[in-house]
Amino acid sequence: MSDAAVTMAEPGVLALAGVLDYRSGPALRKQGKALIAGSREPRLVFDCSAVVKSSSVGLSLLLAFMRDAQAAGKACELRGMPADMREIAEVYDLDEVLAG
């Protein structure tokens, strides 16, 4: 198992890493929400390039983070979505939502 984390890697870049599943999801949700609320950047990039594995929980996290950013008046963009996350998004027809 890989440790999961969400960090503000650099101003405006929220980096998700590790295994995103039901065990890591609740803590990551709280941490990510706080990071988004504390960011002063007008645009946020959600970088998933360090995600090792993701269940539907990872996709749910991304959608929640996008809602948080939009509620705070911030534009958002997604980078480095892993294949397993992309496949889940396709099943639920969320490609366009995640594309921006």
C-alpha positions as CSV (number, residue, x, y, z in Angstrom):
1,M,0.0,0.0,0.0
2,S,1.2,3.5,-0.8
3,D,0.6,6.4,1.5
4,A,-1.9,8.9,0.2
5,A,-1.5,12.6,0.4
6,V,-2.8,15.9,-0.9
7,T,-0.5,18.9,-0.7
8,M,-0.1,22.4,-2.2
9,A,3.0,21.4,-4.2
10,E,3.4,25.0,-5.3
11,P,1.1,28.0,-5.3
12,G,-2.1,27.0,-7.1
13,V,-1.1,23.3,-7.7
14,L,-2.9,20.8,-5.5
15,A,-1.1,17.5,-5.8
16,L,-2.7,14.2,-5.1
17,A,-0.5,11.2,-4.5
18,G,-0.6,7.5,-3.5
19,V,-3.6,5.2,-3.4
20,L,-7.0,7.0,-3.4
21,D,-9.6,4.7,-1.9
22,Y,-12.1,4.4,0.9
23,R,-9.3,4.3,3.5
24,S,-7.6,7.5,2.4
25,G,-10.6,9.4,1.1
26,P,-12.1,11.0,4.2
27,A,-8.8,12.5,5.4
28,L,-7.8,13.7,1.9
29,R,-11.2,15.3,1.6
30,K,-10.7,17.4,4.7
31,Q,-7.1,18.3,3.9
32,G,-7.9,19.2,0.3
33,K,-10.8,21.4,1.2
34,A,-8.7,23.3,3.7
35,L,-5.9,23.8,1.2
36,I,-8.3,25.1,-1.4
37,A,-9.9,27.5,1.1
38,G,-6.5,28.8,2.1
39,S,-5.2,29.3,-1.5
40,R,-5.0,32.9,-2.7
41,E,-4.5,31.8,-6.3
42,P,-7.3,32.6,-8.8
43,R,-6.7,29.3,-10.6
44,L,-6.0,25.8,-9.2
45,V,-4.5,22.9,-11.0
46,F,-5.3,19.4,-9.6
47,D,-2.2,17.3,-10.3
48,C,-2.9,13.6,-10.2
49,S,0.4,12.5,-11.8
50,A,1.6,10.9,-8.5
51,V,-1.6,8.8,-8.0
52,V,-0.6,5.2,-7.9
53,K,-4.1,3.7,-7.9
54,S,-7.6,5.0,-7.6
55,S,-11.0,3.7,-7.0
56,S,-14.2,5.7,-7.5
57,V,-13.2,7.5,-4.3
58,G,-10.4,9.3,-6.1
59,L,-12.8,10.5,-8.8
60,S,-15.2,11.6,-6.1
61,L,-12.4,13.6,-4.4
62,L,-11.6,15.4,-7.7
63,L,-15.2,16.3,-8.2
64,A,-15.5,17.6,-4.6
65,F,-12.3,19.6,-5.0
66,M,-13.6,21.1,-8.2
67,R,-16.8,22.1,-6.5
68,D,-14.8,23.7,-3.6
69,A,-12.7,25.6,-6.1
70,Q,-15.7,26.9,-8.0
71,A,-17.5,27.9,-4.8
72,A,-14.5,29.9,-3.9
73,G,-14.6,31.6,-7.3
74,K,-11.5,29.8,-8.6
75,A,-11.0,28.4,-12.1
76,C,-9.6,24.8,-12.1
77,E,-7.8,22.5,-14.3
78,L,-6.9,18.8,-14.1
79,R,-3.5,17.4,-14.9
80,G,-2.1,13.8,-15.0
81,M,-5.2,11.8,-14.5
82,P,-4.2,8.1,-14.3
83,A,-5.8,5.5,-16.6
84,D,-7.9,3.8,-13.9
85,M,-9.5,7.2,-12.9
86,R,-10.1,8.1,-16.5
87,E,-11.8,4.7,-17.1
88,I,-14.2,5.3,-14.1
89,A,-14.9,8.8,-15.4
90,E,-15.8,7.4,-18.8
91,V,-18.2,4.9,-17.3
92,Y,-20.1,7.8,-15.6
93,D,-19.9,10.1,-18.6
94,L,-17.8,12.6,-16.7
95,D,-15.2,13.3,-19.3
96,E,-16.5,16.7,-20.2
97,V,-17.0,17.7,-16.6
98,L,-13.4,16.9,-15.8
99,A,-12.1,18.5,-19.0
100,G,-13.1,21.9,-17.7
